[in-house]
Amino acid sequence: MRLSIIGTGYVGLVTAACFAKLGHNVICVDIDPDKIQKINKGISPIYEQGLGDLLSTHKKNITATMDYQNALTDTDITFLCVGTPSMKDGSIDLSALKKATIHIATILKNKKTWHLIVVKSTVLPGTTQQIVLPLLEQHSEKKVGTDIGLAMNPEFLKEGVAIKDFLQPDRIVLGFYDECSRTTLRELYQNFTCPIVETTLSAAEMIKYASNTFLATKISFINEIGNLCKKLGIDTYDVAIGMGLDKRIGRPFLDSGIGWGGSCFPKDVDALIAWAKELKEPTRIIESVKEVNTDQPLRLVTLLQKHIPKLKGKTIGILGLAFKPDTDDIRDSRAIPIVKELLKKGAYVKAYDPEAMENFKALFPTIQYCMKPIDILSSDAILITTKWKEFTTLDFQGKIVIDGRRLDQAKNAKIYEGVCW
Ligand SMILES: NC(=O)c1ccc[n+]([C@@H]2O[C@H](COP(=O)([O-])OP(=O)(O)OC[C@H]3O[C@@H](n4cnc5c(N)ncnc54)[C@H](O)[C@@H]3O)[C@@H](O)[C@H]2O)c1
């Protein structure tokens, strides 16, 4: 099939590369000329395991352009994958989505054939039908449901394992406005063996928010249990194993630590809270989930001060800046509030991350960045903030190590403390 992907960030580019691998012809559209250039050379503009290889192997099936006209004319299905970031009040910023939709609609106005628009960006229930649909009709002067198809297909990939998640998902969720869109997307996804949930546009949108908020809840819950366990001298990871064997609970997302970050959970939780406020519905559980997560990273600094009460003038090493391993994404990384707190307390900060240092430099240009993890070891104490595999083999040479991520071992640490264990 001929597909265009609008917005080639983490979701758009993985979607493009995976559909190309499955034999489809894909045109990527972005407003960032650097990204376009790199994709056309078969190079990934972001770090995501296996993405570079996919892009170069399937180069002949993928082209990238800033020109919507060619992309829309030469394809039949368009996935909207632009960002939907948080605004100051927590609600989501739909400006990129609206702009892209208007751009698409003005081109569809002169297109003779039926075209399917699929919203893949995370948007609140009602957005596809109440915002995207009217913009499409207004600017194309065509009818959605007859001339233009409309669907909502939320993405559940996890950065770091995004390609595997896309190609072997637990489920695919497809929300439809019209029958023709249903038939077309069934065909596109026909070789996937996972369950496919077919539903309305709004239910598809809500499934994404409910899923992310539930996962964030699971983590905040185990962190609250973990904080209790820490006080009682219980290993929370034993508790997680015991709980997780219950099929109703399950072991994933019961890893206690310094909390959740990234580009999705924080903004999706905020958006749901802000939206519920508008609807005048209380979100007591979800607000607590967020509160626990705001406090959790600072516990690492409190623990550190048990061993070094005065941080002024001390050098603290930070191992890990990405919000999770195997990505260069630092959006809402738990390292951010930790570094802020250390600087506020007058500490010097040395940091290392295998992939995310360039991104972190844009936020904290003045802290010291190390070339190798071993360079961190000259610090007075080390905080582990991302569970990169390479940190597990590090010899900590008699240092104080405070672990926020349950490294399998902190070899030869003088003092080792876990945040919840
Ligand atoms: N990152 C994830 O793990 C993840 C997972 C599931 C869902 N999502 C959702 O998917 C959407 C995209 O997320 P992302 O992380 O890929 O975002 P991103 O910020 O990495 O990428 C967005 C891309 O859209 C481009 N863009 C912006 N305006 C544009 C326009 N008018 N036309 C064309 N391109 C434009 C940007 O240049 C950028 O490359 C969001 O709604 C997000 O919530 C993200």
The ligand as a MOL file (V3000), in Angstrom:
LIG
                    3D

  0  0  0     0  0            999 V3000
M  V30 BEGIN CTAB
M  V30 COUNTS 44 48 0 0 0
M  V30 BEGIN ATOM
M  V30 1 N 7.3780 8.8120 21.8770 0
M  V30 2 C 6.6200 7.7940 22.2690 0
M  V30 3 O 7.0900 6.8540 22.9090 0
M  V30 4 C 5.1550 7.7480 21.9320 0
M  V30 5 C 4.4570 6.5370 22.0740 0
M  V30 6 C 3.1110 6.4980 21.7450 0
M  V30 7 C 2.4670 7.6400 21.3080 0
M  V30 8 N 3.1540 8.8200 21.1920 0 CHG=1
M  V30 9 C 2.4330 9.9880 20.6870 0
M  V30 10 O 2.7550 10.1430 19.3040 0
M  V30 11 C 2.8180 11.5300 18.9350 0
M  V30 12 C 4.1980 11.8480 18.3970 0
M  V30 13 O 5.1570 11.6190 19.4240 0
M  V30 14 P 6.7230 11.6400 19.1390 0
M  V30 15 O 7.3870 11.2340 20.4020 0
M  V30 16 O 6.9910 10.8830 17.8980 0 CHG=-1
M  V30 17 O 6.9310 13.2080 18.8810 0
M  V30 18 P 8.2290 13.9450 18.3390 0
M  V30 19 O 8.2050 15.2910 18.9580 0
M  V30 20 O 9.4260 13.0660 18.5070 0
M  V30 21 O 7.9590 14.0670 16.7760 0
M  V30 22 C 7.0230 14.9040 16.2010 0
M  V30 23 C 7.5000 15.2630 14.7960 0
M  V30 24 O 6.4980 16.0230 14.1320 0
M  V30 25 C 7.1380 17.0080 13.3600 0
M  V30 26 N 6.1520 18.0530 13.0390 0
M  V30 27 C 5.6650 19.0300 13.8500 0
M  V30 28 N 4.7700 19.7760 13.1880 0
M  V30 29 C 4.6670 19.2460 11.9480 0
M  V30 30 C 3.8870 19.5650 10.7990 0
M  V30 31 N 3.0170 20.5500 10.8080 0
M  V30 32 N 4.0550 18.8080 9.7000 0
M  V30 33 C 4.9190 17.7830 9.6670 0
M  V30 34 N 5.6810 17.4450 10.7170 0
M  V30 35 C 5.5550 18.1560 11.8400 0
M  V30 36 C 8.2940 17.4610 14.2270 0
M  V30 37 O 9.2780 18.1550 13.4840 0
M  V30 38 C 8.7750 16.1200 14.7770 0
M  V30 39 O 9.7360 15.5180 13.9470 0
M  V30 40 C 2.4660 12.2880 20.2290 0
M  V30 41 O 1.0960 12.5590 20.2350 0
M  V30 42 C 2.8180 11.3070 21.3370 0
M  V30 43 O 2.0730 11.5290 22.4960 0
M  V30 44 C 4.4800 8.8970 21.4690 0
M  V30 END ATOM
M  V30 BEGIN BOND
M  V30 1 1 1 2
M  V30 2 2 2 3
M  V30 3 1 2 4
M  V30 4 1 4 5
M  V30 5 2 4 44
M  V30 6 2 5 6
M  V30 7 1 6 7
M  V30 8 2 7 8
M  V30 9 1 8 9
M  V30 10 1 8 44
M  V30 11 1 9 10
M  V30 12 1 9 42
M  V30 13 1 10 11
M  V30 14 1 11 12
M  V30 15 1 11 40
M  V30 16 1 12 13
M  V30 17 1 13 14
M  V30 18 2 14 15
M  V30 19 1 14 16
M  V30 20 1 14 17
M  V30 21 1 17 18
M  V30 22 2 18 19
M  V30 23 1 18 20
M  V30 24 1 18 21
M  V30 25 1 21 22
M  V30 26 1 22 23
M  V30 27 1 23 24
M  V30 28 1 23 38
M  V30 29 1 24 25
M  V30 30 1 25 26
M  V30 31 1 25 36
M  V30 32 1 26 27
M  V30 33 1 26 35
M  V30 34 2 27 28
M  V30 35 1 28 29
M  V30 36 1 29 30
M  V30 37 2 29 35
M  V30 38 1 30 31
M  V30 39 2 30 32
M  V30 40 1 32 33
M  V30 41 2 33 34
M  V30 42 1 34 35
M  V30 43 1 36 37
M  V30 44 1 36 38
M  V30 45 1 38 39
M  V30 46 1 40 41
M  V30 47 1 40 42
M  V30 48 1 42 43
M  V30 END BOND
M  V30 END CTAB
M  END
